[in-house]
Amino acid sequence: MTSTVEQQVRFATLDDLTRYRARLQKDFDPKRVRVRVCMTGCRAFGAVKVRDAVAGAIEQQGLTDSVDLVETGCQGFCAGAPVLAVDPYGYFYQHVRPEDAHEIVAASCKYGEPIERLGYECPDGARIVHREEMPFFRGQRFVVLRNCGQIDPCRIDDYIRRGGYAALARALGALSPKEVIEQVKAAGLRGRGGAGFPTGRKWELCASSPGDKKYLICNADEGDPGAFMDRGVLEGDPHSVLEGMAIAAYAIGADEGYIYVRAEYPIAVRHLAIAVAQAEEMGLLGDNILGTGFSFHLKLKEGAGAFVCGEETGLMASIEGRRGMPKPRPPFPAVSGLWGKPTNINNVETFANVAPIILNGPEWFASVGTENSKGTKVFSLAGKVVNTGLVEVPMGITPREVIFDIGGGIQGGRSFKAAQMGGPSGGCVPAEHLDLPIDYESLTSIGSMMGSGGMIIVDDATCIVDLARFFLTFVQSESCGKCVPCRVGTLRMLETLTRISLGRGREQDLVALETLGQVIKDSSLCGLGQTAPNPVLSTIRYFRDEYLAHVQAKHCPAGVCRTDIVYAINPKVCTGCGQCARKCPHEAIEGERKLPHQIDTSKCMKCGICQETCKFEAAYSL
Protein backbone atom coordinates (compact mmCIF):
# COMPACT_ATOMS: atom_id res chain seq x y z
CA MET A 1 0.00 0.00 0.00
CA THR A 2 1.28 3.45 -0.91
CA SER A 3 1.98 5.66 2.07
CA THR A 4 -0.71 8.24 2.78
CA VAL A 5 1.75 10.57 4.50
CA GLU A 6 4.53 12.65 3.03
CA GLN A 7 7.26 10.65 4.77
CA GLN A 8 7.41 7.20 6.33
CA VAL A 9 7.04 8.41 9.92
CA ARG A 10 5.62 6.66 12.96
CA PHE A 11 5.69 8.28 16.37
CA ALA A 12 6.80 5.90 19.12
CA THR A 13 6.85 8.52 21.88
CA LEU A 14 5.37 11.89 22.79
CA ASP A 15 8.74 13.51 22.11
CA ASP A 16 8.78 12.10 18.56
CA LEU A 17 5.67 14.11 17.74
CA THR A 18 7.10 17.27 19.33
CA ARG A 19 10.34 17.01 17.37
CA TYR A 20 8.49 16.33 14.12
CA ARG A 21 6.30 19.40 14.59
CA ALA A 22 9.32 21.56 15.32
CA ARG A 23 10.93 20.39 12.08
CA LEU A 24 7.79 21.16 10.08
CA GLN A 25 7.55 24.64 11.57
CA LYS A 26 11.23 25.30 10.89
CA ASP A 27 10.87 24.26 7.25
CA PHE A 28 7.74 26.36 6.73
CA ASP A 29 8.46 29.75 5.15
CA PRO A 30 5.64 32.18 6.05
CA LYS A 31 6.85 34.60 3.36
CA ARG A 32 6.52 32.07 0.57
CA VAL A 33 3.72 32.74 -1.93
CA ARG A 34 0.83 30.31 -1.67
CA VAL A 35 -2.42 30.24 -3.60
CA ARG A 36 -5.15 28.60 -1.53
CA VAL A 37 -8.10 27.42 -3.65
CA CYS A 38 -11.32 26.15 -2.08
CA MET A 39 -11.89 22.70 -3.51
CA THR A 40 -15.00 21.58 -1.63
CA GLY A 41 -18.22 23.62 -1.89
CA CYS A 42 -16.72 25.82 -4.60
CA ARG A 43 -16.48 22.80 -6.90
CA ALA A 44 -20.10 23.38 -7.89
CA PHE A 45 -19.10 26.80 -9.24
CA GLY A 46 -16.09 25.69 -11.28
CA ALA A 47 -13.26 25.50 -8.72
CA VAL A 48 -11.65 22.53 -10.48
CA LYS A 49 -11.19 24.54 -13.67
CA VAL A 50 -9.89 27.50 -11.67
CA ARG A 51 -7.35 25.31 -9.86
CA ASP A 52 -6.16 23.77 -13.13
CA ALA A 53 -5.86 27.19 -14.73
CA VAL A 54 -3.84 28.55 -11.80
CA ALA A 55 -1.56 25.50 -11.87
CA GLY A 56 -1.04 25.98 -15.60
CA ALA A 57 -0.29 29.69 -15.19
CA ILE A 58 2.26 29.00 -12.44
CA GLU A 59 4.05 26.55 -14.72
CA GLN A 60 3.85 28.76 -17.81
CA GLN A 61 5.34 31.71 -15.95
CA GLY A 62 8.17 29.62 -14.51
CA LEU A 63 7.12 30.01 -10.87
CA THR A 64 6.86 26.38 -9.81
CA ASP A 65 9.83 26.76 -7.45
CA SER A 66 8.51 29.87 -5.74
CA VAL A 67 4.71 29.51 -5.65
CA ASP A 68 2.71 26.72 -3.98
CA LEU A 69 -0.83 25.77 -4.94
CA VAL A 70 -2.83 24.53 -1.93
CA GLU A 71 -6.21 22.79 -2.19
CA THR A 72 -8.27 23.68 0.88
CA GLY A 73 -11.67 23.06 2.36
CA CYS A 74 -14.36 25.73 2.68
CA GLN A 75 -12.98 29.22 3.24
CA GLY A 76 -16.33 30.42 4.55
CA PHE A 77 -17.47 33.01 2.04
CA CYS A 78 -19.74 30.83 -0.10
CA ALA A 79 -21.47 33.85 -1.66
CA GLY A 80 -18.27 34.58 -3.62
CA ALA A 81 -17.68 31.06 -4.94
CA PRO A 82 -15.33 30.09 -6.36
CA VAL A 83 -12.85 31.80 -4.03
CA LEU A 84 -9.11 31.73 -3.55
CA ALA A 85 -6.59 33.43 -1.29
CA VAL A 86 -3.03 34.58 -2.00
CA ASP A 87 -0.53 34.43 0.87
CA PRO A 88 1.40 36.10 2.41
CA TYR A 89 -0.42 39.21 1.18
CA GLY A 90 -3.83 38.31 2.60
CA TYR A 91 -5.59 38.80 -0.73
CA PHE A 92 -9.00 37.16 -0.97
CA TYR A 93 -10.54 36.88 -4.42
CA GLN A 94 -14.11 35.91 -5.25
CA HIS A 95 -16.05 34.79 -8.33
CA VAL A 96 -12.74 33.75 -9.85
CA ARG A 97 -12.86 32.40 -13.40
CA PRO A 98 -10.25 30.27 -15.17
CA GLU A 99 -9.42 33.22 -17.43
CA ASP A 100 -8.39 35.22 -14.32
CA ALA A 101 -5.61 32.76 -13.50
CA HIS A 102 -2.89 34.34 -15.65
CA GLU A 103 -3.45 37.79 -14.12
CA ILE A 104 -3.55 36.42 -10.57
CA VAL A 105 -0.23 34.66 -11.01
CA ALA A 106 1.42 37.49 -12.97
CA ALA A 107 0.30 40.32 -10.68
CA SER A 108 -0.38 38.91 -7.19
CA CYS A 109 1.98 35.94 -7.10
CA LYS A 110 4.90 37.42 -9.00
CA TYR A 111 4.80 41.03 -7.84
CA GLY A 112 2.45 41.01 -4.84
CA GLU A 113 0.01 43.40 -6.49
CA PRO A 114 -3.72 43.20 -5.68
CA ILE A 115 -6.41 42.77 -8.31
CA GLU A 116 -9.15 45.15 -7.26
CA ARG A 117 -11.89 43.83 -9.52
CA LEU A 118 -11.71 40.39 -7.84
CA GLY A 119 -12.12 41.81 -4.35
CA TYR A 120 -15.29 41.95 -2.26
CA GLU A 121 -17.72 44.56 -3.57
CA CYS A 122 -19.16 46.87 -0.92
CA PRO A 123 -22.65 48.39 -1.24
CA ASP A 124 -21.09 51.69 -2.34
CA GLY A 125 -19.14 49.94 -5.12
CA ALA A 126 -15.76 50.03 -3.36
CA ARG A 127 -13.62 46.89 -3.43
CA ILE A 128 -11.89 45.11 -0.53
CA VAL A 129 -9.08 42.74 -1.45
CA HIS A 130 -7.78 41.87 2.03
CA ARG A 131 -9.62 39.11 3.86
CA GLU A 132 -9.29 40.61 7.33
CA GLU A 133 -10.94 43.85 6.16
CA MET A 134 -14.08 42.16 4.85
CA PRO A 135 -17.17 42.69 7.06
CA PHE A 136 -17.96 39.00 6.66
CA PHE A 137 -14.82 37.95 8.55
CA ARG A 138 -14.41 40.86 10.98
CA GLY A 139 -17.05 39.74 13.49
CA GLN A 140 -16.03 36.11 13.55
CA ARG A 141 -13.87 34.18 16.01
CA PHE A 142 -12.36 30.93 14.79
CA VAL A 143 -12.01 27.94 17.10
CA VAL A 144 -13.77 25.08 15.31
CA LEU A 145 -12.94 26.56 11.90
CA ARG A 146 -9.37 27.46 12.91
CA ASN A 147 -7.82 25.39 10.10
CA CYS A 148 -10.63 25.27 7.55
CA GLY A 149 -9.56 27.02 4.37
CA GLN A 150 -6.03 27.41 5.73
CA ILE A 151 -4.64 23.92 5.18
CA ASP A 152 -4.80 21.04 2.74
CA PRO A 153 -7.14 18.65 4.60
CA CYS A 154 -5.48 15.66 2.93
CA ARG A 155 -2.02 16.53 4.32
CA ILE A 156 -1.59 15.55 7.95
CA ASP A 157 1.66 17.53 8.07
CA ASP A 158 -0.32 20.75 7.60
CA TYR A 159 -2.42 19.90 10.64
CA ILE A 160 0.52 18.86 12.81
CA ARG A 161 2.49 22.01 11.90
CA ARG A 162 -0.38 24.18 13.17
CA GLY A 163 -0.44 22.41 16.54
CA GLY A 164 -2.39 19.33 15.57
CA TYR A 165 -2.31 16.38 18.01
CA ALA A 166 -0.45 18.46 20.61
CA ALA A 167 -3.61 18.38 22.75
CA LEU A 168 -3.78 14.59 22.47
CA ALA A 169 -0.14 14.37 23.51
CA ARG A 170 -0.80 16.63 26.50
CA ALA A 171 -3.84 14.61 27.57
CA LEU A 172 -1.99 11.29 27.33
CA GLY A 173 1.23 12.56 28.86
CA ALA A 174 0.14 14.98 31.56
CA LEU A 175 -3.52 14.39 32.44
CA SER A 176 -5.50 11.52 33.86
CA PRO A 177 -8.83 10.60 32.22
CA LYS A 178 -10.65 12.23 35.13
CA GLU A 179 -8.59 15.43 34.74
CA VAL A 180 -9.49 15.60 31.04
CA ILE A 181 -13.17 15.37 31.91
CA GLU A 182 -12.80 18.04 34.59
CA GLN A 183 -11.19 20.42 32.10
CA VAL A 184 -14.03 19.93 29.61
CA LYS A 185 -16.56 20.48 32.42
CA ALA A 186 -14.75 23.63 33.59
CA ALA A 187 -14.73 24.97 30.03
CA GLY A 188 -18.53 24.78 29.92
CA LEU A 189 -18.62 23.04 26.55
CA ARG A 190 -22.15 21.97 25.66
CA GLY A 191 -23.09 19.58 22.88
CA ARG A 192 -23.31 21.37 19.55
CA GLY A 193 -25.68 18.83 17.99
CA GLY A 194 -28.78 20.63 19.21
CA ALA A 195 -29.69 19.55 22.73
CA GLY A 196 -26.87 21.46 24.41
CA PHE A 197 -26.21 18.86 27.11
CA PRO A 198 -22.96 19.55 29.05
CA THR A 199 -20.25 17.56 27.26
CA GLY A 200 -18.07 16.93 30.31
CA ARG A 201 -21.04 15.64 32.29
CA LYS A 202 -21.92 13.31 29.42
CA TRP A 203 -18.37 11.93 29.35
CA GLU A 204 -18.42 11.55 33.13
CA LEU A 205 -21.59 9.46 33.02
CA CYS A 206 -20.12 7.12 30.42
CA ALA A 207 -16.77 6.87 32.19
CA SER A 208 -18.46 5.90 35.46
CA SER A 209 -20.67 3.23 33.86
CA PRO A 210 -19.47 -0.29 34.67
CA GLY A 211 -18.14 -2.41 31.82
CA ASP A 212 -14.84 -3.43 30.29
CA LYS A 213 -15.91 -2.37 26.78
CA LYS A 214 -17.03 1.12 25.83
CA TYR A 215 -17.66 2.84 22.53
CA LEU A 216 -17.30 6.38 21.25
CA ILE A 217 -19.37 7.68 18.32
CA CYS A 218 -19.19 10.88 16.28
CA ASN A 219 -22.58 11.84 14.91
CA ALA A 220 -21.76 13.26 11.47
CA ASP A 221 -25.22 12.55 10.08
CA GLU A 222 -25.98 16.18 9.27
CA GLY A 223 -29.28 16.31 7.41
CA ASP A 224 -31.03 19.63 8.06
CA PRO A 225 -32.04 21.49 4.87
CA GLY A 226 -29.62 24.38 4.37
CA ALA A 227 -27.12 23.10 6.97
CA PHE A 228 -23.47 22.48 6.11
CA MET A 229 -21.55 23.18 9.33
CA ASP A 230 -20.35 19.65 9.98
CA ARG A 231 -19.64 19.10 6.31
CA GLY A 232 -17.37 22.15 6.29
CA VAL A 233 -15.33 20.80 9.22
CA LEU A 234 -15.13 17.22 7.92
CA GLU A 235 -14.07 18.36 4.46
CA GLY A 236 -11.73 21.12 5.58
CA ASP A 237 -10.15 19.83 8.81
CA PRO A 238 -10.93 16.16 9.49
CA HIS A 239 -7.99 15.66 11.86
CA SER A 240 -9.51 18.11 14.36
CA VAL A 241 -12.42 15.69 14.75
CA LEU A 242 -10.15 12.65 15.02
CA GLU A 243 -8.01 14.32 17.68
CA GLY A 244 -11.06 15.34 19.69
CA MET A 245 -12.41 11.82 19.49
CA ALA A 246 -9.10 10.28 20.62
CA ILE A 247 -9.03 12.59 23.65
CA ALA A 248 -12.65 11.74 24.47
CA ALA A 249 -11.95 8.01 24.10
CA TYR A 250 -9.06 8.31 26.56
CA ALA A 251 -11.29 10.19 28.99
CA ILE A 252 -14.15 7.67 29.03
CA GLY A 253 -12.08 4.50 28.61
CA ALA A 254 -13.12 3.54 25.08
CA ASP A 255 -10.82 1.67 22.73
CA GLU A 256 -13.12 1.62 19.70
CA GLY A 257 -15.12 4.28 17.93
CA TYR A 258 -17.23 5.09 14.88
CA ILE A 259 -17.80 8.15 12.75
CA TYR A 260 -21.33 7.90 11.38
CA VAL A 261 -21.21 10.10 8.29
CA ARG A 262 -23.78 10.68 5.57
CA ALA A 263 -22.98 8.92 2.31
CA GLU A 264 -24.27 12.05 0.52
CA TYR A 265 -21.06 13.77 1.66
CA PRO A 266 -18.58 12.05 -0.70
CA ILE A 267 -15.79 14.60 -0.20
CA ALA A 268 -16.16 14.41 3.58
CA VAL A 269 -16.11 10.60 3.45
CA ARG A 270 -12.99 10.64 1.28
CA HIS A 271 -11.14 13.15 3.45
CA LEU A 272 -12.08 11.26 6.61
CA ALA A 273 -10.83 7.98 5.17
CA ILE A 274 -7.53 9.61 4.21
CA ALA A 275 -7.19 11.24 7.63
CA VAL A 276 -7.86 8.00 9.52
CA ALA A 277 -5.31 6.13 7.38
CA GLN A 278 -2.72 8.88 7.95
CA ALA A 279 -3.27 8.96 11.70
CA GLU A 280 -3.00 5.18 11.93
CA GLU A 281 0.17 5.13 9.86
CA MET A 282 1.82 7.74 12.06
CA GLY A 283 0.79 6.06 15.31
CA LEU A 284 -1.81 8.67 16.29
CA LEU A 285 -4.63 6.13 16.10
CA GLY A 286 -4.55 2.39 16.67
CA ASP A 287 -2.52 0.47 19.25
CA ASN A 288 -0.21 2.05 21.84
CA ILE A 289 -0.70 5.63 20.67
CA LEU A 290 2.48 7.69 21.09
CA GLY A 291 3.93 4.89 23.20
CA THR A 292 1.55 5.61 26.10
CA GLY A 293 -0.23 2.26 26.15
CA PHE A 294 -3.53 3.86 25.15
CA SER A 295 -5.22 2.28 22.11
CA PHE A 296 -8.12 3.63 20.06
CA HIS A 297 -9.38 2.22 16.77
CA LEU A 298 -11.69 4.23 14.58
CA LYS A 299 -14.06 3.10 11.81
CA LEU A 300 -16.23 4.97 9.31
CA LYS A 301 -19.88 4.05 8.92
CA GLU A 302 -21.72 5.63 5.99
CA GLY A 303 -25.36 6.44 6.63
CA ALA A 304 -27.97 6.13 3.90
CA GLY A 305 -29.46 9.57 4.52
CA ALA A 306 -32.28 8.94 7.01
CA PHE A 307 -32.83 12.10 9.03
CA VAL A 308 -33.99 10.05 12.02
CA CYS A 309 -30.52 8.49 12.25
CA GLY A 310 -29.34 11.81 13.61
CA GLU A 311 -31.12 10.70 16.80
CA GLU A 312 -28.57 8.75 18.80
CA THR A 313 -30.53 5.54 19.41
CA GLY A 314 -31.55 5.39 15.76
CA LEU A 315 -27.94 6.02 14.78
CA MET A 316 -26.70 3.14 16.92
CA ALA A 317 -29.34 0.82 15.48
CA SER A 318 -28.03 1.67 12.00
CA ILE A 319 -24.42 0.93 13.01
CA GLU A 320 -25.58 -2.41 14.36
CA GLY A 321 -27.05 -3.25 10.96
CA ARG A 322 -30.68 -2.72 11.91
CA ARG A 323 -33.24 -0.27 10.59
CA GLY A 324 -32.51 3.16 11.97
CA MET A 325 -35.36 3.69 14.42
CA PRO A 326 -35.20 5.25 17.89
CA LYS A 327 -36.05 3.45 21.10
CA PRO A 328 -37.27 4.70 24.48
CA ARG A 329 -34.82 6.04 27.05
CA PRO A 330 -33.75 5.15 29.72
CA PRO A 331 -31.50 3.31 29.55
CA PHE A 332 -29.39 6.08 28.06
CA PRO A 333 -26.44 5.28 25.75
CA ALA A 334 -23.97 6.12 28.53
CA VAL A 335 -25.29 3.06 30.36
CA SER A 336 -26.40 0.79 27.51
CA GLY A 337 -25.63 1.93 23.99
CA LEU A 338 -23.96 0.29 21.02
CA TRP A 339 -24.38 -3.50 21.33
CA GLY A 340 -25.54 -2.94 24.90
CA LYS A 341 -22.24 -1.37 25.99
CA PRO A 342 -21.72 2.07 27.55
CA THR A 343 -21.45 4.54 24.66
CA ASN A 344 -20.76 8.24 24.30
CA ILE A 345 -22.06 10.18 21.29
CA ASN A 346 -21.15 13.74 20.34
CA ASN A 347 -21.40 15.58 17.06
CA VAL A 348 -18.64 16.89 14.76
CA GLU A 349 -18.50 20.44 16.10
CA THR A 350 -18.38 19.27 19.71
CA PHE A 351 -15.34 17.08 19.07
CA ALA A 352 -13.63 19.85 17.08
CA ASN A 353 -13.76 22.05 20.21
CA VAL A 354 -11.99 19.54 22.45
CA ALA A 355 -8.35 19.94 21.35
CA PRO A 356 -8.34 23.76 21.75
CA ILE A 357 -9.76 23.38 25.27
CA ILE A 358 -7.07 20.91 26.34
CA LEU A 359 -4.32 22.94 24.65
CA ASN A 360 -5.35 26.43 25.81
CA GLY A 361 -7.10 25.61 29.07
CA PRO A 362 -10.75 25.71 30.15
CA GLU A 363 -10.52 29.34 31.28
CA TRP A 364 -9.58 30.41 27.76
CA PHE A 365 -12.64 28.70 26.29
CA ALA A 366 -15.00 29.86 29.04
CA SER A 367 -13.93 33.49 28.54
CA VAL A 368 -15.95 33.53 25.31
CA GLY A 369 -19.73 33.45 25.21
CA THR A 370 -22.39 33.88 27.88
CA GLU A 371 -22.80 32.62 31.43
CA ASN A 372 -24.51 29.37 30.40
CA SER A 373 -23.41 29.10 26.75
CA LYS A 374 -19.64 29.15 26.46
CA GLY A 375 -17.41 29.32 23.41
CA THR A 376 -18.34 29.88 19.79
CA LYS A 377 -20.99 28.47 17.48
CA VAL A 378 -20.73 27.64 13.79
CA PHE A 379 -23.70 28.59 11.61
CA SER A 380 -24.48 27.99 7.99
CA LEU A 381 -25.86 31.34 6.90
CA ALA A 382 -28.20 30.77 3.96
CA GLY A 383 -31.32 32.06 2.29
CA LYS A 384 -32.12 35.66 1.36
CA VAL A 385 -28.97 37.17 2.85
CA VAL A 386 -26.25 38.89 0.82
CA ASN A 387 -23.22 37.10 2.27
CA THR A 388 -24.10 33.43 2.52
CA GLY A 389 -21.54 31.05 3.94
CA LEU A 390 -20.05 29.31 6.93
CA VAL A 391 -19.57 31.56 9.97
CA GLU A 392 -18.25 31.05 13.49
CA VAL A 393 -19.26 33.60 16.09
CA PRO A 394 -19.10 33.95 19.89
CA MET A 395 -22.14 32.74 21.81
CA GLY A 396 -24.23 35.71 22.86
CA ILE A 397 -23.96 37.54 19.56
CA THR A 398 -27.32 38.77 18.26
CA PRO A 399 -29.09 37.66 15.07
CA ARG A 400 -28.92 41.28 13.92
CA GLU A 401 -25.11 41.24 14.06
CA VAL A 402 -24.91 37.95 12.19
CA ILE A 403 -27.44 38.85 9.51
CA PHE A 404 -26.67 42.52 8.89
CA ASP A 405 -23.02 42.98 9.92
CA ILE A 406 -21.52 39.64 8.85
CA GLY A 407 -24.23 38.67 6.38
CA GLY A 408 -24.45 42.07 4.73
CA GLY A 409 -28.24 42.37 5.08
CA ILE A 410 -31.09 41.13 2.92
CA GLN A 411 -30.69 40.49 -0.79
CA GLY A 412 -32.13 43.01 -3.20
CA GLY A 413 -32.71 45.61 -0.49
CA ARG A 414 -35.85 43.84 0.71
CA SER A 415 -36.99 43.75 4.34
CA PHE A 416 -36.04 41.07 6.85
CA LYS A 417 -38.93 38.84 7.86
CA ALA A 418 -37.54 35.98 9.93
CA ALA A 419 -34.61 33.67 10.54
CA GLN A 420 -35.40 29.97 10.68
CA MET A 421 -32.91 28.65 13.23
CA GLY A 422 -32.26 25.05 14.19
CA GLY A 423 -33.35 23.56 10.88
CA PRO A 424 -36.70 21.77 10.47
CA SER A 425 -36.72 21.14 14.22
CA GLY A 426 -36.25 24.81 15.06
CA GLY A 427 -38.42 27.88 14.93
CA CYS A 428 -38.60 31.31 13.37
CA VAL A 429 -36.90 34.29 14.96
CA PRO A 430 -38.90 37.39 13.91
CA ALA A 431 -37.68 40.97 13.61
CA GLU A 432 -38.79 41.79 17.14
CA HIS A 433 -36.15 39.41 18.50
CA LEU A 434 -33.23 40.43 16.29
CA ASP A 435 -31.37 41.78 19.32
CA LEU A 436 -31.83 38.68 21.46
CA PRO A 437 -28.52 37.01 22.42
CA ILE A 438 -27.93 33.75 20.57
CA ASP A 439 -27.62 31.12 23.28
CA TYR A 440 -29.44 27.94 24.23
CA GLU A 441 -31.84 29.39 26.80
CA SER A 442 -32.70 32.60 24.94
CA LEU A 443 -33.66 30.83 21.74
CA THR A 444 -35.73 28.24 23.60
CA SER A 445 -37.61 31.01 25.40
CA ILE A 446 -38.97 32.37 22.10
CA GLY A 447 -39.94 28.99 20.66
CA SER A 448 -36.82 28.43 18.59
CA MET A 449 -33.65 26.45 19.30
CA MET A 450 -29.93 26.45 18.59
CA GLY A 451 -30.09 23.13 16.82
CA SER A 452 -26.95 22.13 15.00
CA GLY A 453 -26.53 25.61 13.53
CA GLY A 454 -28.66 26.16 10.46
CA MET A 455 -29.72 29.78 9.96
CA ILE A 456 -31.98 30.37 6.96
CA ILE A 457 -32.96 33.98 6.35
CA VAL A 458 -36.28 34.86 4.70
CA ASP A 459 -37.45 38.23 3.40
CA ASP A 460 -40.83 39.93 3.07
CA ALA A 461 -41.49 38.11 -0.21
CA THR A 462 -41.58 34.78 1.64
CA CYS A 463 -44.88 33.27 2.68
CA ILE A 464 -44.64 32.11 6.29
CA VAL A 465 -47.35 29.48 5.81
CA ASP A 466 -45.48 28.06 2.84
CA LEU A 467 -42.20 28.10 4.81
CA ALA A 468 -43.77 26.17 7.70
CA ARG A 469 -45.29 23.72 5.23
CA PHE A 470 -41.88 23.15 3.60
CA PHE A 471 -40.19 22.21 6.86
CA LEU A 472 -43.12 20.11 8.06
CA THR A 473 -43.13 18.26 4.74
CA PHE A 474 -39.48 17.39 5.35
CA VAL A 475 -39.88 16.07 8.89
CA GLN A 476 -43.09 14.23 8.03
CA SER A 477 -41.42 12.39 5.16
CA GLU A 478 -38.40 11.61 7.37
CA SER A 479 -40.48 10.20 10.24
CA CYS A 480 -39.54 6.57 10.84
CA GLY A 481 -43.18 5.82 11.64
CA LYS A 482 -42.49 3.99 14.88
CA CYS A 483 -44.69 6.15 17.13
CA VAL A 484 -48.22 7.34 16.34
CA PRO A 485 -47.85 11.00 17.42
CA CYS A 486 -45.06 11.62 14.91
CA ARG A 487 -46.27 9.31 12.14
CA VAL A 488 -49.92 10.38 12.12
CA GLY A 489 -49.79 13.71 13.92
CA THR A 490 -47.35 15.38 11.57
CA LEU A 491 -49.37 14.10 8.60
CA ARG A 492 -52.55 15.66 9.97
CA MET A 493 -50.70 18.94 10.59
CA LEU A 494 -49.33 18.88 7.05
CA GLU A 495 -52.78 18.26 5.57
CA THR A 496 -54.14 21.20 7.54
CA LEU A 497 -51.34 23.49 6.42
CA THR A 498 -51.89 22.42 2.82
CA ARG A 499 -55.59 23.30 3.05
CA ILE A 500 -54.70 26.70 4.45
CA SER A 501 -52.19 27.37 1.67
CA LEU A 502 -54.85 26.48 -0.90
CA GLY A 503 -57.37 28.91 0.55
CA ARG A 504 -59.54 26.19 2.05
CA GLY A 505 -58.55 26.68 5.66
CA ARG A 506 -60.79 27.66 8.56
CA GLU A 507 -60.03 29.83 11.55
CA GLN A 508 -60.37 26.86 13.91
CA ASP A 509 -57.52 25.17 12.00
CA LEU A 510 -55.05 27.41 13.81
CA VAL A 511 -56.27 26.21 17.19
CA ALA A 512 -56.15 22.63 15.92
CA LEU A 513 -52.55 23.07 14.73
CA GLU A 514 -51.47 24.51 18.08
CA THR A 515 -53.22 21.79 20.08
CA LEU A 516 -52.00 18.91 17.93
CA GLY A 517 -48.51 20.38 17.76
CA GLN A 518 -48.24 20.45 21.54
CA VAL A 519 -49.51 16.86 21.80
CA ILE A 520 -46.87 15.71 19.31
CA LYS A 521 -44.14 17.54 21.24
CA ASP A 522 -45.22 15.96 24.52
CA SER A 523 -45.76 12.40 23.38
CA SER A 524 -43.39 11.57 20.51
CA LEU A 525 -40.73 8.95 21.10
CA CYS A 526 -37.63 10.82 19.94
CA GLY A 527 -36.26 14.28 19.30
CA LEU A 528 -37.45 14.35 15.69
CA GLY A 529 -41.10 14.11 16.67
CA GLN A 530 -40.71 16.20 19.80
CA THR A 531 -39.42 19.15 17.76
CA ALA A 532 -41.26 18.57 14.46
CA PRO A 533 -44.09 21.05 15.22
CA ASN A 534 -41.69 23.89 16.10
CA PRO A 535 -41.72 25.66 12.70
CA VAL A 536 -45.53 25.67 12.68
CA LEU A 537 -45.99 26.68 16.31
CA SER A 538 -43.42 29.48 16.17
CA THR A 539 -44.78 30.94 12.93
CA ILE A 540 -48.35 30.91 14.25
CA ARG A 541 -47.05 32.63 17.39
CA TYR A 542 -45.31 35.46 15.57
CA PHE A 543 -47.13 35.65 12.23
CA ARG A 544 -50.73 34.87 13.16
CA ASP A 545 -51.99 37.74 11.01
CA GLU A 546 -50.49 36.08 7.93
CA TYR A 547 -52.24 32.80 8.76
CA LEU A 548 -55.52 34.68 9.30
CA ALA A 549 -55.13 36.34 5.90
CA HIS A 550 -55.02 32.86 4.36
CA VAL A 551 -58.05 31.51 6.24
CA GLN A 552 -60.26 34.61 6.47
CA ALA A 553 -59.53 36.64 3.35
CA LYS A 554 -58.36 33.64 1.32
CA HIS A 555 -55.36 35.72 0.40
CA CYS A 556 -51.62 35.07 0.54
CA PRO A 557 -49.92 38.41 1.39
CA ALA A 558 -46.70 37.25 -0.26
CA GLY A 559 -48.50 36.06 -3.39
CA VAL A 560 -46.94 32.62 -3.10
CA CYS A 561 -49.83 30.31 -2.20
CA ARG A 562 -52.71 29.36 -4.47
CA THR A 563 -55.33 30.91 -2.18
CA ASP A 564 -56.63 33.29 -4.85
CA ILE A 565 -56.63 30.79 -7.71
CA VAL A 566 -59.88 29.24 -8.92
CA TYR A 567 -59.86 26.60 -11.66
CA ALA A 568 -62.72 26.34 -14.11
CA ILE A 569 -63.62 24.76 -17.46
CA ASN A 570 -64.91 26.75 -20.44
CA PRO A 571 -68.03 24.86 -21.63
CA LYS A 572 -67.71 26.41 -25.09
CA VAL A 573 -64.30 24.82 -25.60
CA CYS A 574 -64.59 21.58 -23.61
CA THR A 575 -65.15 18.52 -25.86
CA GLY A 576 -65.96 16.16 -22.98
CA CYS A 577 -62.97 13.94 -23.69
CA GLY A 578 -62.62 13.17 -19.97
CA GLN A 579 -58.82 13.41 -19.86
CA CYS A 580 -58.85 16.00 -17.08
CA ALA A 581 -61.30 13.95 -15.00
CA ARG A 582 -59.12 10.86 -15.28
CA LYS A 583 -56.01 12.79 -14.28
CA CYS A 584 -57.54 14.73 -11.36
CA PRO A 585 -56.13 13.20 -8.15
CA HIS A 586 -59.03 14.51 -6.07
CA GLU A 587 -61.97 13.48 -8.30
CA ALA A 588 -63.08 17.10 -8.46
CA ILE A 589 -64.13 17.06 -12.17
CA GLU A 590 -67.53 15.80 -13.23
CA GLY A 591 -69.33 15.45 -16.54
CA GLU A 592 -70.66 13.00 -19.11
CA ARG A 593 -68.60 11.86 -22.05
CA LYS A 594 -68.68 14.25 -25.03
CA LEU A 595 -70.43 16.88 -22.89
CA PRO A 596 -68.80 19.89 -21.17
CA HIS A 597 -67.30 19.02 -17.76
CA GLN A 598 -67.34 21.05 -14.54
CA ILE A 599 -64.98 21.45 -11.57
CA ASP A 600 -66.37 20.99 -8.05
CA THR A 601 -64.51 23.80 -6.23
CA SER A 602 -65.21 22.21 -2.83
CA LYS A 603 -63.06 19.25 -3.87
CA CYS A 604 -60.48 21.07 -5.98
CA MET A 605 -57.02 21.22 -4.37
CA LYS A 606 -55.75 23.67 -7.02
CA CYS A 607 -52.94 21.39 -8.21
CA GLY A 608 -53.30 22.62 -11.81
CA ILE A 609 -53.21 19.16 -13.41
CA CYS A 610 -56.44 19.85 -15.31
CA GLN A 611 -54.93 22.88 -16.99
CA GLU A 612 -51.74 21.00 -17.79
CA THR A 613 -53.67 18.02 -19.20
CA CYS A 614 -56.25 19.74 -21.40
CA LYS A 615 -54.94 19.95 -24.97
CA PHE A 616 -57.96 22.07 -25.99
CA GLU A 617 -57.12 24.76 -23.38
CA ALA A 618 -60.61 24.46 -21.93
CA ALA A 619 -59.36 24.30 -18.33
CA TYR A 620 -58.12 27.63 -17.04
CA SER A 621 -57.40 29.50 -13.80
CA LEU A 622 -58.94 32.74 -12.55
Order of alpha helices (4+ residues) and beta strands (2+ residues): alpha-beta-alpha-beta-beta-beta-beta-beta-alpha-alpha-alpha-alpha-alpha-beta-alpha-alpha-beta-alpha-beta-alpha-beta-alpha-alpha-beta-beta-beta-beta-alpha-beta-alpha-alpha-alpha-alpha-alpha-alpha-beta-alpha-beta-beta-alpha-beta
